[in-house]
Amino acid sequence: MPAMSDLLPLFPTGQSPCALHGLYLALNLHRQAVKSDDVLIYANYIASVDGRISLPDTGSGEFMVPASIANPRDWRLYQELAAQADVMLTSARYFRQLAQGKAQDLLPVGTGKAYADLAEWRQQHGLKVQPDVVILSNSLNIPDQALAQLDGRRIIICSSEQADDKKINHFTSLGINVLICGRQAVEGKRLKTQLIQAGYRSAYMIAGPEVHRSLIQAQVVDRLFLTTRLNILAGNAFHSILNGDIDAPAELKLLSLYLDQQPSSAQLFAQYALRGTNK
Ligand SMILES: NC(=O)c1ccc[n+]([C@@H]2O[C@H](COP(=O)([O-])OP(=O)(O)OC[C@H]3O[C@@H](n4cnc5c(N)ncnc54)[C@H](OP(=O)(O)O)[C@@H]3O)[C@@H](O)[C@H]2O)c1
């Protein structure tokens, strides 16, 4: 059992050591979009010190979060962030992996005993049992059997004007809304407008570097949670938190930084605000 005070606060300075449990839950992210017509969009990644968030799996060759960085303590914080979400933003790639049984989880606020407090917290705060799910996809290549695993949850697919009408009709016939949010691909500003129109106040972005690029380029990400596992992985084929180009550097303001003192999972938990956002 980890000690109650196994996190060392590095920023802001002057705080006492504290516990991991509850660290991010205390942020009340679902209440940070103050204006009635706004949504807080927050992203979360775990990376090695050399910036790898995913590497090819030695067996399948498929990109996955390496076991050398994933760990239960970061996962607890991932879950605390999910607990505060009205909706989770994810990619079609995730659902293609889910259909093959290779996805990391089922996008839940954890259903096991370890996460029962989070389910209760959602209930106390008037949130649905599970967050809704938004899937970004240009190809609309999203296996039905993967979608079926989210039975009972509202699913929205966001795509572009290039989307195939037959595929749109197929998803519509399954009761899934397909929203057009861009010309060539989903554009961050149009996505944000759709999220607000759907009544969402907090959106948890858990997709990879391509979706992240679309949102950072459009300056619609409000917060970035970045766990840095204190190891170096190397490898030439990898994903980092963002691939491709953006017009200008996205400037960050450090909001908090903690050192995880557990020797088996030495890591830094950082929270940034994106400059230019008022949340
Ligand atoms: N370590 C971490 O914290 C972390 C977090 C997230 C992901 N990852 C890893 O990173 C790797 C890549 O993740 P990912 O594939 O989910 O991320 P991604 O590169 O963001 O998304 C890829 C897919 O999302 C759709 N997409 C992306 N941007 C779009 C846009 N603007 N408009 C419409 N569709 C868009 C496309 O789907 P279509 O092909 O259907 O058009 C694309 O193939 C995976 O190995 C994953 O496990 C790691």
Ligand as a Chemical Component Dictionary entry (heavy atoms), coordinates in Angstrom:
data_LIG
# 
_chem_comp.id                   LIG 
_chem_comp.type                 NON-POLYMER 
_chem_comp.pdbx_formal_charge   0 
_chem_comp.three_letter_code    LIG 
# 
loop_
_chem_comp_atom.comp_id 
_chem_comp_atom.atom_id 
_chem_comp_atom.alt_atom_id 
_chem_comp_atom.type_symbol 
_chem_comp_atom.charge 
_chem_comp_atom.model_Cartn_x 
_chem_comp_atom.model_Cartn_y 
_chem_comp_atom.model_Cartn_z 
_chem_comp_atom.pdbx_ordinal 
LIG N1  N1  N 0  0.947   7.362  -24.193 1  
LIG C1  C1  C 0  -0.207  8.010  -24.305 2  
LIG O1  O1  O 0  -0.585  8.743  -23.399 3  
LIG C2  C2  C 0  -1.060  7.855  -25.534 4  
LIG C3  C3  C 0  -2.248  8.574  -25.632 5  
LIG C4  C4  C 0  -3.013  8.446  -26.793 6  
LIG C5  C5  C 0  -2.587  7.607  -27.816 7  
LIG N2  N2  N 1  -1.427  6.911  -27.663 8  
LIG C6  C6  C 0  -0.913  6.027  -28.719 9  
LIG O2  O2  O 0  -0.608  6.809  -29.855 10 
LIG C7  C7  C 0  -0.803  6.031  -31.030 11 
LIG C8  C8  C 0  -1.654  6.806  -32.010 12 
LIG O3  O3  O 0  -2.943  7.016  -31.436 13 
LIG P1  P1  P 0  -4.246  7.287  -32.296 14 
LIG O4  O4  O 0  -4.142  6.493  -33.542 15 
LIG O5  O5  O -1 -5.423  7.212  -31.439 16 
LIG O6  O6  O 0  -4.081  8.793  -32.609 17 
LIG P2  P2  P 0  -4.246  9.800  -33.760 18 
LIG O7  O7  O 0  -2.980  9.806  -34.532 19 
LIG O8  O8  O 0  -4.621  11.045 -33.100 20 
LIG O9  O9  O 0  -5.493  9.343  -34.607 21 
LIG C9  C9  C 0  -5.448  8.532  -35.726 22 
LIG C10 C10 C 0  -6.810  8.406  -36.381 23 
LIG O10 O10 O 0  -7.778  9.357  -35.926 24 
LIG C11 C11 C 0  -8.523  9.917  -36.986 25 
LIG N3  N3  N 0  -8.214  11.348 -37.049 26 
LIG C12 C12 C 0  -7.146  12.002 -36.528 27 
LIG N4  N4  N 0  -7.244  13.311 -36.733 28 
LIG C13 C13 C 0  -8.401  13.513 -37.402 29 
LIG C14 C14 C 0  -9.059  14.658 -37.900 30 
LIG N5  N5  N 0  -8.563  15.882 -37.761 31 
LIG N6  N6  N 0  -10.232 14.490 -38.541 32 
LIG C15 C15 C 0  -10.770 13.265 -38.692 33 
LIG N7  N7  N 0  -10.187 12.135 -38.241 34 
LIG C16 C16 C 0  -9.021  12.264 -37.600 35 
LIG C17 C17 C 0  -8.093  9.189  -38.227 36 
LIG O11 O11 O 0  -9.021  8.125  -38.406 37 
LIG P3  P3  P 0  -9.371  7.478  -39.831 38 
LIG O12 O12 O 0  -8.154  6.737  -40.221 39 
LIG O13 O13 O 0  -10.550 6.604  -39.549 40 
LIG O14 O14 O 0  -9.696  8.610  -40.766 41 
LIG C18 C18 C 0  -6.701  8.665  -37.865 42 
LIG O15 O15 O 0  -6.365  7.464  -38.487 43 
LIG C19 C19 C 0  -1.427  4.724  -30.577 44 
LIG O16 O16 O 0  -0.408  3.747  -30.504 45 
LIG C20 C20 C 0  -1.935  5.005  -29.178 46 
LIG O17 O17 O 0  -1.934  3.874  -28.349 47 
LIG C21 C21 C 0  -0.649  7.033  -26.549 48 
# 
loop_
_chem_comp_bond.comp_id 
_chem_comp_bond.atom_id_1 
_chem_comp_bond.atom_id_2 
_chem_comp_bond.value_order 
_chem_comp_bond.pdbx_ordinal 
LIG N1  C1  SING 1  
LIG C1  O1  DOUB 2  
LIG C1  C2  SING 3  
LIG C2  C3  SING 4  
LIG C2  C21 DOUB 5  
LIG C3  C4  DOUB 6  
LIG C4  C5  SING 7  
LIG C5  N2  DOUB 8  
LIG N2  C6  SING 9  
LIG N2  C21 SING 10 
LIG C6  O2  SING 11 
LIG C6  C20 SING 12 
LIG O2  C7  SING 13 
LIG C7  C8  SING 14 
LIG C7  C19 SING 15 
LIG C8  O3  SING 16 
LIG O3  P1  SING 17 
LIG P1  O4  DOUB 18 
LIG P1  O5  SING 19 
LIG P1  O6  SING 20 
LIG O6  P2  SING 21 
LIG P2  O7  DOUB 22 
LIG P2  O8  SING 23 
LIG P2  O9  SING 24 
LIG O9  C9  SING 25 
LIG C9  C10 SING 26 
LIG C10 O10 SING 27 
LIG C10 C18 SING 28 
LIG O10 C11 SING 29 
LIG C11 N3  SING 30 
LIG C11 C17 SING 31 
LIG N3  C12 SING 32 
LIG N3  C16 SING 33 
LIG C12 N4  DOUB 34 
LIG N4  C13 SING 35 
LIG C13 C14 SING 36 
LIG C13 C16 DOUB 37 
LIG C14 N5  SING 38 
LIG C14 N6  DOUB 39 
LIG N6  C15 SING 40 
LIG C15 N7  DOUB 41 
LIG N7  C16 SING 42 
LIG C17 O11 SING 43 
LIG C17 C18 SING 44 
LIG O11 P3  SING 45 
LIG P3  O12 DOUB 46 
LIG P3  O13 SING 47 
LIG P3  O14 SING 48 
LIG C18 O15 SING 49 
LIG C19 O16 SING 50 
LIG C19 C20 SING 51 
LIG C20 O17 SING 52 
# 
